[in-house]
């Protein structure tokens, strides 16, 4: 027991001895006062003890840091310990209000545990999306609705043959011949699955986003089928794969020439309304071509008057699915798409929402399909440019 405590207890005992001479009422009042004083004294004692303990811990920490420094630390660890030691020293001497910015810990947004978790994340209402390149053959081709899986299209194979006859002479019989082309609907399809939580808890209309993305992808699939489809099995027939379309050789390896583009224009019969078709990379090269007078063969149109840009006086369409320029490739097609290529529409984009199949997994399936057809119905309305090997 400390000297302070011993003196305190002796004084209390002396007071109790004197209290024996007092009346019971006086004794009771004095005892109550002494008890209250004792309670306050014990509380103060506990407070002093806690402070002493903290000071002892700080001194131990200080001594430990000092020992670490004496052992020799290096690099970032040494700097960190130096700052920490400095902070403890200032705290022991001057208390925390004198700590510098470097020694104080503070809330910050770039460290999650020090306040970063408290920073809200705001989402833009618009999703940034990459461009999906679509070969928009629908804008130039012949389109027919289909009420069943197939659509028969009568064709005239040959025309009657007329001849010159003299007066009183008999002509010969001749008839046109006919055939039948059949357009068969094919099906593009995709299934997208989503959890119920994703559909219900996100800030976006996920079902609508899925529908938008699928619609974009279906348009891209159509364009690729109408351009490059093999025509076999589940595929449409693309105009670039039809074996009956004529071709012209560029005459120069790995390059398109001004002369070869002119040659294309003479391959089709008069009466067709042809346009050029190529991808954007080929178009960029064609726009650089010049005639013998140094004039560009690409001509800017007058859009306000309804006249589009042209190549050699002919309109053109950008078809992303067309091949790039290279040895043995066909980067340019020239033709009357309205008469030469037919698209059939059997069923528009349809969605089936299935909340049953994967209900135990908490998932919803969205199945999308579209039924359409495409084929070359008049090969002579086209001619392709082949790059020489």
Residue pairs with C-beta under 8 A, 6 or more apart in sequence:
1 9
8 41
12 34
12 38
15 30
15 34
16 34
19 26
19 27
19 30
19 31
20 27
22 30
55 92
58 88
58 91
58 92
59 92
61 88
62 85
62 88
62 89
62 92
65 81
65 84
65 85
65 88
66 85
68 81
69 78
69 81
69 82
69 85
73 81
83 102
83 103
86 103
87 99
87 103
90 98
90 99
90 100
90 103
91 99
105 114
106 114
107 114
107 115
107 118
108 114
108 115
108 116
109 115
109 116
109 119
110 116
123 203
127 204
127 209
132 216
132 217
132 219
132 220
133 220
133 320
133 321
134 216
134 219
134 220
134 223
134 320
135 220
135 223
135 224
135 226
135 227
135 319
135 320
135 321
135 322
136 223
136 317
137 222
137 223
137 226
137 227
137 319
137 337
137 341
137 343
137 374
138 222
138 226
138 343
139 317
140 275
140 317
140 337
140 338
141 226
141 337
141 338
141 341
141 342
141 343
141 374
142 337
142 338
142 339
142 341
142 342
142 343
142 377
143 342
143 343
143 344
143 345
144 151
144 153
144 183
144 342
144 343
144 344
144 345
145 344
145 345
146 183
146 185
146 344
146 345
146 346
146 373
148 346
149 184
149 185
149 346
150 182
150 183
150 184
150 185
151 182
151 183
151 344
151 373
152 180
152 181
152 182
152 183
153 180
153 181
153 182
153 183
153 342
153 377
154 178
154 179
154 180
154 181
155 178
155 179
155 180
155 181
155 377
156 176
156 177
156 178
156 179
157 176
157 177
157 178
157 179
158 176
158 177
159 176
160 174
160 175
160 176
161 174
162 171
162 174
163 171
163 172
165 171
181 375
181 377
183 342
183 344
183 373
183 375
184 373
185 344
185 346
185 347
185 371
185 372
185 373
186 225
186 234
186 235
186 236
186 371
186 372
186 373
187 234
187 369
187 370
187 371
188 218
188 221
188 222
188 225
188 369
188 370
188 371
188 372
189 367
189 368
189 369
189 370
190 214
190 217
190 367
190 368
190 369
191 365
191 366
191 367
191 368
192 210
192 214
192 365
192 366
192 368
193 358
193 363
193 364
193 365
193 366
194 206
194 207
194 210
194 363
194 364
194 366
195 362
195 363
195 364
196 362
196 363
196 364
197 362
198 206
199 206
199 207
199 364
207 353
207 366
210 366
211 351
211 366
211 368
214 349
214 351
214 366
214 368
215 349
218 349
218 368
218 370
222 370
222 372
222 374
223 319
223 320
223 321
224 238
224 321
225 235
225 236
225 238
225 374
226 236
226 238
226 239
226 341
226 343
226 374
227 238
227 239
227 240
227 319
227 321
227 322
228 238
228 240
228 241
228 321
229 235
229 236
229 237
229 238
229 241
229 374
230 237
230 238
230 241
231 237
231 238
231 241
231 242
231 375
236 372
236 373
236 374
236 375
237 374
237 375
237 376
238 374
239 245
239 333
239 335
239 337
239 340
239 341
239 376
239 382
240 322
240 323
240 330
240 333
240 384
242 376
242 379
242 382
244 376
244 379
245 333
245 335
245 376
245 379
245 382
245 383
245 384
246 267
246 379
246 380
246 382
246 383
246 384
247 330
247 383
247 384
247 385
247 386
248 260
248 263
248 264
248 267
248 383
248 384
248 385
248 386
249 260
249 386
249 388
250 256
250 257
250 260
250 385
250 386
250 387
250 388
251 257
251 259
251 260
251 388
252 260
252 387
252 388
253 327
253 387
253 388
253 389
254 325
254 326
254 327
254 387
254 388
255 325
255 387
256 282
256 285
256 286
256 289
256 325
256 331
256 332
256 385
256 387
257 289
258 289
258 290
258 291
258 297
260 385
261 276
261 286
261 289
261 297
261 311
261 312
261 332
261 385
262 312
264 276
264 332
264 334
264 383
264 385
265 274
265 312
265 314
265 334
267 334
267 383
268 274
268 334
268 335
268 336
268 380
268 381
268 382
268 383
269 380
272 335
272 336
272 339
272 381
273 336
273 338
273 339
274 314
274 334
274 335
274 336
274 381
275 314
275 315
275 316
275 317
275 334
275 335
275 336
275 337
276 311
276 314
276 315
276 316
276 317
276 332
276 333
276 334
277 316
277 317
277 318
277 319
277 322
277 332
277 333
277 334
277 335
277 337
278 286
278 316
278 318
278 319
278 322
278 331
278 332
278 333
279 318
279 319
279 320
279 321
279 322
279 323
279 324
279 331
280 318
280 320
281 324
281 325
282 322
282 324
282 325
282 331
282 332
283 316
283 318
285 325
286 297
286 298
286 311
286 332
287 296
287 298
288 296
289 296
289 297
289 298
290 296
290 297
291 297
297 311
297 312
298 309
298 310
298 311
299 309
299 310
299 311
299 313
300 309
301 307
301 308
301 309
301 310
308 315
309 316
310 316
314 334
317 337
319 333
322 330
322 331
322 332
322 333
323 329
323 330
323 331
324 331
325 331
325 387
326 387
327 387
327 388
327 389
328 386
328 387
328 389
329 386
329 387
330 384
330 385
330 386
330 387
331 385
331 387
332 384
332 385
333 382
333 383
333 384
333 385
334 382
334 383
334 384
334 385
335 381
335 382
335 383
336 378
336 381
336 382
337 381
339 378
339 381
340 376
340 377
340 378
340 379
340 380
340 381
340 382
341 374
341 375
341 376
341 377
342 373
342 374
342 375
342 377
343 372
343 373
343 374
344 372
344 373
344 374
345 372
345 373
346 371
346 372
346 373
347 369
347 370
347 371
347 372
348 370
349 368
349 369
349 370
350 368
350 369
350 370
351 366
351 367
351 368
352 366
352 367
352 368
352 369
353 364
353 365
353 366
354 364
354 365
354 366
354 367
355 364
357 365
358 364
358 365
376 382
